[in-house]
Amino acid sequence: MFDIKSFFKREVEKKLINVDDYIFMPERVEMELEGGQLNCVLNSDGRVDIFYSKEGVTEVGSASRKHPFTAFEKELYHGVYDDVITELVKEVDKIIDGSSKYFRRSQTLPFTAALSQNPADSNKF
């Protein structure tokens, strides 16, 4: 049997959740998080860009706006974008804790033979 009430409810939810039909006032929220700087930016097209920087390493993530009629800060405080933020923090920490097998800060170059002062002297051999 066809339930007309649930059909209308689903159609209304689709209209409310479709953020492509809305134009948002751009907003920016900045905060300190786990020793780094978190910047959350709501763009006018409904895209949320999230930047996390720590010790010179920056990772960027993006999400679409979830609830068009809720204040952006309220969405952030209720943890709507916590999954994206958690992933960014993990990636930055992974980069900071990692090390390259090719580049080392404490690596010193070996000593080489001294070069002669006069380039003409080296052509005698």
N, CA, C and O atoms as a GROMACS GRO file, in nm:
protein
  500
    1MET      N    1   0.083  -0.118   0.000
    1MET     CA    2   0.000   0.000   0.000
    1MET      C    3   0.088   0.124   0.000
    1MET      O    4   0.195   0.124   0.060
    2PHE      N    5   0.044   0.227  -0.066
    2PHE     CA    6   0.120   0.350  -0.081
    2PHE      C    7   0.092   0.444   0.036
    2PHE      O    8  -0.023   0.480   0.061
    3ASP      N    9   0.197   0.483   0.106
    3ASP     CA   10   0.182   0.574   0.221
    3ASP      C   11   0.211   0.716   0.174
    3ASP      O   12   0.326   0.754   0.154
    4ILE      N   13   0.106   0.793   0.158
    4ILE     CA   14   0.119   0.928   0.103
    4ILE      C   15   0.189   1.023   0.200
    4ILE      O   16   0.258   1.116   0.157
    5LYS      N   17   0.172   1.002   0.330
    5LYS     CA   18   0.235   1.089   0.430
    5LYS      C   19   0.387   1.076   0.423
    5LYS      O   20   0.457   1.177   0.423
    6SER      N   21   0.439   0.954   0.418
    6SER     CA   22   0.584   0.937   0.410
    6SER      C   23   0.640   0.987   0.277
    6SER      O   24   0.753   1.036   0.271
    7PHE      N   25   0.561   0.975   0.170
    7PHE     CA   26   0.604   1.027   0.042
    7PHE      C   27   0.624   1.179   0.048
    7PHE      O   28   0.727   1.230   0.004
    8PHE      N   29   0.526   1.250   0.103
    8PHE     CA   30   0.538   1.395   0.116
    8PHE      C   31   0.652   1.434   0.210
    8PHE      O   32   0.721   1.533   0.186
    9LYS      N   33   0.670   1.358   0.316
    9LYS     CA   34   0.778   1.386   0.411
    9LYS      C   35   0.914   1.373   0.342
    9LYS      O   36   1.001   1.458   0.360
   10ARG      N   37   0.931   1.268   0.262
   10ARG     CA   38   1.057   1.250   0.190
   10ARG      C   39   1.081   1.362   0.089
   10ARG      O   40   1.194   1.410   0.075
   11GLU      N   41   0.977   1.403   0.020
   11GLU     CA   42   0.990   1.511  -0.078
   11GLU      C   43   1.027   1.644  -0.012
   11GLU      O   44   1.109   1.719  -0.064
   12VAL      N   45   0.969   1.672   0.102
   12VAL     CA   46   1.001   1.795   0.176
   12VAL      C   47   1.145   1.789   0.225
   12VAL      O   48   1.216   1.889   0.218
   13GLU      N   49   1.189   1.674   0.276
   13GLU     CA   50   1.327   1.660   0.323
   13GLU      C   51   1.426   1.679   0.209
   13GLU      O   52   1.531   1.741   0.227
   14LYS      N   53   1.394   1.626   0.092
   14LYS     CA   54   1.482   1.645  -0.024
   14LYS      C   55   1.498   1.793  -0.057
   14LYS      O   56   1.608   1.839  -0.084
   15LYS      N   57   1.388   1.866  -0.053
   15LYS     CA   58   1.393   2.010  -0.082
   15LYS      C   59   1.474   2.086   0.022
   15LYS      O   60   1.547   2.179  -0.012
   16LEU      N   61   1.461   2.047   0.148
   16LEU     CA   62   1.533   2.117   0.254
   16LEU      C   63   1.682   2.086   0.253
   16LEU      O   64   1.763   2.173   0.284
   17ILE      N   65   1.719   1.965   0.217
   17ILE     CA   66   1.859   1.924   0.223
   17ILE      C   67   1.935   1.966   0.098
   17ILE      O   68   2.058   1.975   0.103
   18ASN      N   69   1.868   1.990  -0.013
   18ASN     CA   70   1.935   2.029  -0.136
   18ASN      C   71   1.988   2.171  -0.123
   18ASN      O   72   1.914   2.268  -0.143
   19VAL      N   73   2.118   2.184  -0.091
   19VAL     CA   74   2.176   2.316  -0.066
   19VAL      C   75   2.212   2.388  -0.196
   19VAL      O   76   2.254   2.504  -0.192
   20ASP      N   77   2.196   2.323  -0.310
   20ASP     CA   78   2.226   2.389  -0.437
   20ASP      C   79   2.129   2.502  -0.467
   20ASP      O   80   2.160   2.592  -0.546
   21ASP      N   81   2.012   2.499  -0.404
   21ASP     CA   82   1.911   2.601  -0.430
   21ASP      C   83   1.928   2.726  -0.344
   21ASP      O   84   1.850   2.820  -0.357
   22TYR      N   85   2.028   2.728  -0.257
   22TYR     CA   86   2.045   2.838  -0.162
   22TYR      C   87   2.174   2.915  -0.192
   22TYR      O   88   2.269   2.859  -0.246
   23ILE      N   89   2.174   3.041  -0.154
   23ILE     CA   90   2.296   3.123  -0.158
   23ILE      C   91   2.324   3.161  -0.013
   23ILE      O   92   2.238   3.218   0.055
   24PHE      N   93   2.443   3.130   0.034
   24PHE     CA   94   2.478   3.151   0.174
   24PHE      C   95   2.566   3.274   0.189
   24PHE      O   96   2.643   3.309   0.099
   25MET      N   97   2.554   3.339   0.303
   25MET     CA   98   2.643   3.448   0.338
   25MET      C   99   2.776   3.385   0.381
   25MET      O  100   2.778   3.306   0.475
   26PRO      N  101   2.886   3.418   0.314
   26PRO     CA  102   3.013   3.357   0.352
   26PRO      C  103   3.049   3.387   0.498
   26PRO      O  104   3.031   3.499   0.546
   27GLU      N  105   3.099   3.285   0.565
   27GLU     CA  106   3.138   3.297   0.705
   27GLU      C  107   3.272   3.228   0.724
   27GLU      O  108   3.310   3.139   0.647
   28ARG      N  109   3.342   3.271   0.830
   28ARG     CA  110   3.471   3.211   0.863
   28ARG      C  111   3.480   3.196   1.013
   28ARG      O  112   3.450   3.289   1.088
   29VAL      N  113   3.521   3.077   1.058
   29VAL     CA  114   3.539   3.050   1.200
   29VAL      C  115   3.681   2.999   1.219
   29VAL      O  116   3.723   2.904   1.153
   30GLU      N  117   3.756   3.063   1.309
   30GLU     CA  118   3.894   3.024   1.337
   30GLU      C  119   3.904   2.983   1.483
   30GLU      O  120   3.840   3.042   1.570
   31MET      N  121   3.987   2.881   1.509
   31MET     CA  122   4.009   2.837   1.647
   31MET      C  123   4.139   2.758   1.658
   31MET      O  124   4.190   2.705   1.559
   32GLU      N  125   4.191   2.753   1.780
   32GLU     CA  126   4.308   2.670   1.810
   32GLU      C  127   4.258   2.528   1.835
   32GLU      O  128   4.156   2.508   1.902
   33LEU      N  129   4.330   2.429   1.781
   33LEU     CA  130   4.289   2.290   1.798
   33LEU      C  131   4.412   2.202   1.802
   33LEU      O  132   4.487   2.195   1.704
   34GLU      N  133   4.434   2.134   1.912
   34GLU     CA  134   4.543   2.037   1.929
   34GLU      C  135   4.678   2.093   1.884
   34GLU      O  136   4.753   2.025   1.814
   35GLY      N  137   4.708   2.213   1.924
   35GLY     CA  138   4.836   2.274   1.892
   35GLY      C  139   4.845   2.333   1.752
   35GLY      O  140   4.953   2.375   1.710
   36GLY      N  141   4.737   2.338   1.681
   36GLY     CA  142   4.736   2.392   1.546
   36GLY      C  143   4.624   2.493   1.528
   36GLY      O  144   4.552   2.524   1.623
   37GLN      N  145   4.612   2.544   1.408
   37GLN     CA  146   4.511   2.645   1.376
   37GLN      C  147   4.408   2.584   1.281
   37GLN      O  148   4.444   2.532   1.176
   38LEU      N  149   4.279   2.590   1.319
   38LEU     CA  150   4.171   2.538   1.237
   38LEU      C  151   4.090   2.655   1.182
   38LEU      O  152   4.046   2.741   1.258
   39ASN      N  153   4.071   2.657   1.050
   39ASN     CA  154   3.989   2.758   0.984
   39ASN      C  155   3.878   2.688   0.907
   39ASN      O  156   3.905   2.604   0.821
   40CYS      N  157   3.754   2.723   0.938
   40CYS     CA  158   3.638   2.668   0.869
   40CYS      C  159   3.571   2.781   0.792
   40CYS      O  160   3.536   2.884   0.851
   41VAL      N  161   3.554   2.763   0.661
   41VAL     CA  162   3.500   2.868   0.576
   41VAL      C  163   3.376   2.816   0.506
   41VAL      O  164   3.379   2.714   0.437
   42LEU      N  165   3.264   2.889   0.524
   42LEU     CA  166   3.142   2.859   0.450
   42LEU      C  167   3.138   2.950   0.328
   42LEU      O  168   3.138   3.072   0.342
   43ASN      N  169   3.136   2.892   0.210
   43ASN     CA  170   3.131   2.969   0.086
   43ASN      C  171   2.986   2.995   0.047
   43ASN      O  172   2.894   2.931   0.098
   44SER      N  173   2.965   3.090  -0.042
   44SER     CA  174   2.830   3.128  -0.080
   44SER      C  175   2.755   3.018  -0.155
   44SER      O  176   2.632   3.020  -0.161
   45ASP      N  177   2.828   2.922  -0.213
   45ASP     CA  178   2.762   2.813  -0.286
   45ASP      C  179   2.727   2.694  -0.196
   45ASP      O  180   2.675   2.594  -0.246
   46GLY      N  181   2.754   2.703  -0.066
   46GLY     CA  182   2.720   2.594   0.025
   46GLY      C  183   2.833   2.498   0.052
   46GLY      O  184   2.816   2.402   0.126
   47ARG      N  185   2.949   2.522  -0.006
   47ARG     CA  186   3.064   2.437   0.018
   47ARG      C  187   3.136   2.484   0.144
   47ARG      O  188   3.153   2.605   0.165
   48VAL      N  189   3.177   2.391   0.228
   48VAL     CA  190   3.250   2.422   0.350
   48VAL      C  191   3.395   2.377   0.330
   48VAL      O  192   3.421   2.258   0.311
   49ASP      N  193   3.488   2.472   0.334
   49ASP     CA  194   3.630   2.441   0.324
   49ASP      C  195   3.690   2.446   0.463
   49ASP      O  196   3.666   2.540   0.539
   50ILE      N  197   3.769   2.344   0.497
   50ILE     CA  198   3.828   2.335   0.630
   50ILE      C  199   3.979   2.324   0.614
   50ILE      O  200   4.028   2.234   0.545
   51PHE      N  201   4.052   2.415   0.678
   51PHE     CA  202   4.197   2.420   0.673
   51PHE      C  203   4.252   2.392   0.812
   51PHE      O  204   4.206   2.452   0.910
   52TYR      N  205   4.350   2.302   0.822
   52TYR     CA  206   4.416   2.276   0.951
   52TYR      C  207   4.566   2.290   0.930
   52TYR      O  208   4.624   2.222   0.846
   53SER      N  209   4.629   2.379   1.009
   53SER     CA  210   4.773   2.404   0.999
   53SER      C  211   4.839   2.380   1.133
   53SER      O  212   4.788   2.421   1.238
   54LYS      N  213   4.954   2.312   1.129
   54LYS     CA  214   5.030   2.286   1.251
   54LYS      C  215   5.176   2.270   1.212
   54LYS      O  216   5.209   2.191   1.123
   55GLU      N  217   5.264   2.344   1.277
   55GLU     CA  218   5.409   2.338   1.255
   55GLU      C  219   5.445   2.351   1.107
   55GLU      O  220   5.534   2.281   1.059
   56GLY      N  221   5.378   2.440   1.036
   56GLY     CA  222   5.410   2.467   0.896
   56GLY      C  223   5.350   2.368   0.798
   56GLY      O  224   5.375   2.380   0.678
   57VAL      N  225   5.272   2.272   0.845
   57VAL     CA  226   5.207   2.175   0.757
   57VAL      C  227   5.058   2.208   0.752
   57VAL      O  228   4.995   2.223   0.857
   58THR      N  229   5.002   2.218   0.632
   58THR     CA  230   4.860   2.252   0.615
   58THR      C  231   4.792   2.142   0.534
   58THR      O  232   4.843   2.096   0.433
   59GLU      N  233   4.674   2.103   0.581
   59GLU     CA  234   4.592   2.005   0.511
   59GLU      C  235   4.455   2.069   0.490
   59GLU      O  236   4.406   2.142   0.576
   60VAL      N  237   4.392   2.042   0.375
   60VAL     CA  238   4.265   2.105   0.339
   60VAL      C  239   4.162   1.997   0.311
   60VAL      O  240   4.191   1.897   0.245
   61GLY      N  241   4.041   2.019   0.361
   61GLY     CA  242   3.929   1.929   0.334
   61GLY      C  243   3.807   2.010   0.295
   61GLY      O  244   3.801   2.131   0.318
   62SER      N  245   3.711   1.943   0.235
   62SER     CA  246   3.591   2.012   0.190
   62SER      C  247   3.470   1.924   0.216
   62SER      O  248   3.478   1.801   0.211
   63ALA      N  249   3.358   1.988   0.242
   63ALA     CA  250   3.232   1.918   0.264
   63ALA      C  251   3.119   2.007   0.212
   63ALA      O  252   3.138   2.127   0.192
   64SER      N  253   3.005   1.949   0.192
   64SER     CA  254   2.891   2.031   0.151
   64SER      C  255   2.810   2.067   0.275
   64SER      O  256   2.810   1.994   0.374
   65ARG      N  257   2.743   2.178   0.267
   65ARG     CA  258   2.662   2.227   0.379
   65ARG      C  259   2.551   2.127   0.406
   65ARG      O  260   2.483   2.084   0.314
   66LYS      N  261   2.532   2.091   0.532
   66LYS     CA  262   2.436   1.987   0.568
   66LYS      C  263   2.295   2.042   0.595
   66LYS      O  264   2.196   1.985   0.549
   67HIS      N  265   2.286   2.150   0.670
   67HIS     CA  266   2.157   2.202   0.713
   67HIS      C  267   2.147   2.350   0.676
   67HIS      O  268   2.205   2.434   0.745
   68PRO      N  269   2.076   2.385   0.570
   68PRO     CA  270   2.074   2.523   0.522
   68PRO      C  271   2.007   2.622   0.617
   68PRO      O  272   2.035   2.742   0.608
   69PHE      N  273   1.920   2.576   0.706
   69PHE     CA  274   1.849   2.670   0.794
   69PHE      C  275   1.910   2.679   0.933
   69PHE      O  276   1.853   2.744   1.020
   70THR      N  277   2.024   2.617   0.955
   70THR     CA  278   2.093   2.621   1.084
   70THR      C  279   2.213   2.714   1.071
   70THR      O  280   2.279   2.717   0.967
   71ALA      N  281   2.241   2.789   1.177
   71ALA     CA  282   2.359   2.876   1.175
   71ALA      C  283   2.485   2.792   1.158
   71ALA      O  284   2.495   2.682   1.214
   72PHE      N  285   2.581   2.844   1.081
   72PHE     CA  286   2.704   2.771   1.052
   72PHE      C  287   2.781   2.738   1.179
   72PHE      O  288   2.828   2.625   1.195
   73GLU      N  289   2.794   2.834   1.271
   73GLU     CA  290   2.865   2.808   1.396
   73GLU      C  291   2.796   2.700   1.478
   73GLU      O  292   2.862   2.620   1.543
   74LYS      N  293   2.664   2.698   1.476
   74LYS     CA  294   2.590   2.596   1.550
   74LYS      C  295   2.618   2.457   1.492
   74LYS      O  296   2.632   2.360   1.566
   75GLU      N  297   2.627   2.448   1.359
   75GLU     CA  298   2.664   2.320   1.298
   75GLU      C  299   2.802   2.275   1.344
   75GLU      O  300   2.823   2.157   1.374
   76LEU      N  301   2.896   2.368   1.348
   76LEU     CA  302   3.031   2.334   1.393
   76LEU      C  303   3.032   2.287   1.537
   76LEU      O  304   3.097   2.188   1.570
   77TYR      N  305   2.960   2.358   1.624
   77TYR     CA  306   2.960   2.322   1.765
   77TYR      C  307   2.886   2.192   1.793
   77TYR      O  308   2.912   2.127   1.894
   78HIS      N  309   2.796   2.152   1.706
   78HIS     CA  310   2.726   2.024   1.722
   78HIS      C  311   2.798   1.909   1.654
   78HIS      O  312   2.749   1.797   1.655
   79GLY      N  313   2.913   1.935   1.595
   79GLY     CA  314   2.998   1.828   1.542
   79GLY      C  315   2.958   1.776   1.406
   79GLY      O  316   2.991   1.662   1.372
   80VAL      N  317   2.889   1.856   1.326
   80VAL     CA  318   2.846   1.809   1.194
   80VAL      C  319   2.965   1.779   1.104
   80VAL      O  320   2.959   1.686   1.023
   81TYR      N  321   3.074   1.854   1.117
   81TYR     CA  322   3.191   1.837   1.031
   81TYR      C  323   3.308   1.773   1.105
   81TYR      O  324   3.422   1.780   1.057
   82ASP      N  325   3.284   1.712   1.218
   82ASP     CA  326   3.391   1.653   1.298
   82ASP      C  327   3.466   1.541   1.225
   82ASP      O  328   3.585   1.523   1.247
   83ASP      N  329   3.398   1.466   1.140
   83ASP     CA  330   3.465   1.359   1.067
   83ASP      C  331   3.572   1.415   0.972
   83ASP      O  332   3.680   1.357   0.960
   84VAL      N  333   3.543   1.525   0.906
   84VAL     CA  334   3.640   1.588   0.816
   84VAL      C  335   3.756   1.646   0.896
   84VAL      O  336   3.872   1.632   0.857
   85ILE      N  337   3.724   1.712   1.009
   85ILE     CA  338   3.828   1.774   1.092
   85ILE      C  339   3.919   1.668   1.151
   85ILE      O  340   4.041   1.686   1.152
   86THR      N  341   3.863   1.558   1.199
   86THR     CA  342   3.943   1.449   1.256
   86THR      C  343   4.039   1.393   1.153
   86THR      O  344   4.155   1.365   1.184
   87GLU      N  345   3.993   1.375   1.031
   87GLU     CA  346   4.078   1.323   0.924
   87GLU      C  347   4.192   1.420   0.892
   87GLU      O  348   4.305   1.377   0.868
   88LEU      N  349   4.164   1.551   0.891
   88LEU     CA  350   4.269   1.650   0.864
   88LEU      C  351   4.375   1.648   0.973
   88LEU      O  352   4.495   1.652   0.944
   89VAL      N  353   4.332   1.643   1.099
   89VAL     CA  354   4.426   1.640   1.212
   89VAL      C  355   4.514   1.516   1.203
   89VAL      O  356   4.634   1.524   1.225
   90LYS      N  357   4.456   1.400   1.171
   90LYS     CA  358   4.533   1.276   1.157
   90LYS      C  359   4.638   1.288   1.047
   90LYS      O  360   4.753   1.248   1.065
   91GLU      N  361   4.598   1.344   0.933
   91GLU     CA  362   4.691   1.357   0.821
   91GLU      C  363   4.807   1.450   0.854
   91GLU      O  364   4.922   1.420   0.821
   92VAL      N  365   4.778   1.563   0.919
   92VAL     CA  366   4.885   1.656   0.955
   92VAL      C  367   4.979   1.592   1.057
   92VAL      O  368   5.101   1.603   1.044
   93ASP      N  369   4.924   1.526   1.158
   93ASP     CA  370   5.009   1.459   1.257
   93ASP      C  371   5.093   1.348   1.194
   93ASP      O  372   5.208   1.328   1.232
   94LYS      N  373   5.036   1.278   1.098
   94LYS     CA  374   5.110   1.172   1.027
   94LYS      C  375   5.229   1.231   0.951
   94LYS      O  376   5.337   1.173   0.950
   95ILE      N  377   5.208   1.345   0.888
   95ILE     CA  378   5.316   1.411   0.814
   95ILE      C  379   5.424   1.460   0.909
   95ILE      O  380   5.543   1.444   0.883
   96ILE      N  381   5.381   1.522   1.020
   96ILE     CA  382   5.478   1.576   1.116
   96ILE      C  383   5.559   1.464   1.181
   96ILE      O  384   5.680   1.479   1.200
   97ASP      N  385   5.496   1.354   1.215
   97ASP     CA  386   5.565   1.243   1.281
   97ASP      C  387   5.649   1.159   1.186
   97ASP      O  388   5.738   1.086   1.231
   98GLY      N  389   5.624   1.169   1.057
   98GLY     CA  390   5.697   1.089   0.959
   98GLY      C  391   5.834   1.147   0.930
   98GLY      O  392   5.866   1.260   0.966
   99SER      N  393   5.915   1.067   0.863
   99SER     CA  394   6.047   1.114   0.820
   99SER      C  395   6.080   1.049   0.687
   99SER      O  396   6.033   0.940   0.654
  100SER      N  397   6.161   1.118   0.612
  100SER     CA  398   6.199   1.070   0.480
  100SER      C  399   6.322   0.982   0.489
  100SER      O  400   6.409   1.004   0.573
  101LYS      N  401   6.329   0.882   0.403
  101LYS     CA  402   6.449   0.800   0.399
  101LYS      C  403   6.558   0.867   0.314
  101LYS      O  404   6.673   0.823   0.313
  102TYR      N  405   6.522   0.974   0.243
  102TYR     CA  406   6.617   1.044   0.157
  102TYR      C  407   6.672   1.172   0.220
  102TYR      O  408   6.787   1.207   0.197
  103PHE      N  409   6.592   1.241   0.297
  103PHE     CA  410   6.632   1.370   0.353
  103PHE      C  411   6.638   1.360   0.504
  103PHE      O  412   6.542   1.316   0.568
  104ARG      N  413   6.749   1.401   0.561
  104ARG     CA  414   6.767   1.399   0.705
  104ARG      C  415   6.821   1.535   0.750
  104ARG      O  416   6.907   1.592   0.683
  105ARG      N  417   6.770   1.585   0.861
  105ARG     CA  418   6.818   1.713   0.912
  105ARG      C  419   6.959   1.704   0.967
  105ARG      O  420   7.036   1.800   0.958
  106SER      N  421   6.995   1.591   1.025
  106SER     CA  422   7.126   1.579   1.089
  106SER      C  423   7.231   1.519   0.996
  106SER      O  424   7.343   1.491   1.041
  107GLN      N  425   7.199   1.499   0.870
  107GLN     CA  426   7.294   1.439   0.777
  107GLN      C  427   7.402   1.540   0.740
  107GLN      O  428   7.373   1.655   0.708
  108THR      N  429   7.527   1.496   0.745
  108THR     CA  430   7.639   1.582   0.707
  108THR      C  431   7.704   1.527   0.581
  108THR      O  432   7.706   1.406   0.558
  109LEU      N  433   7.755   1.617   0.501
  109LEU     CA  434   7.822   1.577   0.378
  109LEU      C  435   7.964   1.532   0.409
  109LEU      O  436   8.028   1.589   0.497
  110PRO      N  437   8.015   1.431   0.337
  110PRO     CA  438   8.153   1.386   0.361
  110PRO      C  439   8.252   1.491   0.310
  110PRO      O  440   8.222   1.569   0.220
  111PHE      N  441   8.371   1.490   0.370
  111PHE     CA  442   8.475   1.582   0.327
  111PHE      C  443   8.531   1.535   0.194
  111PHE      O  444   8.543   1.415   0.169
  112THR      N  445   8.564   1.630   0.108
  112THR     CA  446   8.622   1.598  -0.023
  112THR      C  447   8.760   1.660  -0.032
  112THR      O  448   8.798   1.741   0.052
  113ALA      N  449   8.832   1.623  -0.133
  113ALA     CA  450   8.965   1.679  -0.156
  113ALA      C  451   8.952   1.828  -0.186
  113ALA      O  452   8.854   1.872  -0.246
  114ALA      N  453   9.051   1.905  -0.143
  114ALA     CA  454   9.049   2.049  -0.165
  114ALA      C  455   9.065   2.080  -0.313
  114ALA      O  456   9.143   2.015  -0.383
  115LEU      N  457   8.993   2.177  -0.360
  115LEU     CA  458   9.005   2.221  -0.497
  115LEU      C  459   9.116   2.324  -0.507
  115LEU      O  460   9.140   2.399  -0.412
  116SER      N  461   9.182   2.328  -0.621
  116SER     CA  462   9.290   2.425  -0.636
  116SER      C  463   9.232   2.565  -0.654
  116SER      O  464   9.118   2.580  -0.697
  117GLN      N  465   9.308   2.665  -0.621
  117GLN     CA  466   9.265   2.804  -0.630
  117GLN      C  467   9.259   2.851  -0.774
  117GLN      O  468   9.170   2.928  -0.810
  118ASN      N  469   9.351   2.808  -0.855
  118ASN     CA  470   9.362   2.855  -0.992
  118ASN      C  471   9.305   2.749  -1.087
  118ASN      O  472   9.355   2.637  -1.089
  119PRO      N  473   9.201   2.782  -1.164
  119PRO     CA  474   9.145   2.682  -1.256
  119PRO      C  475   9.244   2.638  -1.364
  119PRO      O  476   9.230   2.528  -1.417
  120ALA      N  477   9.341   2.720  -1.397
  120ALA     CA  478   9.439   2.684  -1.501
  120ALA      C  479   9.529   2.573  -1.452
  120ALA      O  480   9.577   2.493  -1.533
  121ASP      N  481   9.553   2.563  -1.319
  121ASP     CA  482   9.638   2.458  -1.264
  121ASP      C  483   9.574   2.320  -1.284
  121ASP      O  484   9.646   2.221  -1.297
  122SER      N  485   9.445   2.313  -1.287
  122SER     CA  486   9.379   2.183  -1.297
  122SER      C  487   9.384   2.128  -1.438
  122SER      O  488   9.356   2.009  -1.457
  123ASN      N  489   9.417   2.208  -1.539
  123ASN     CA  490   9.423   2.163  -1.677
  123ASN      C  491   9.560   2.104  -1.714
  123ASN      O  492   9.576   2.056  -1.826
  124LYS      N  493   9.659   2.106  -1.622
  124LYS     CA  494   9.792   2.058  -1.653
  124LYS      C  495   9.800   1.906  -1.663
  124LYS      O  496   9.892   1.855  -1.726
  125PHE      N  497   9.710   1.835  -1.608
  125PHE     CA  498   9.721   1.690  -1.605
  125PHE      C  499   9.673   1.631  -1.730
  125PHE      O  500   9.674   1.509  -1.745
   0.00000   0.00000   0.00000
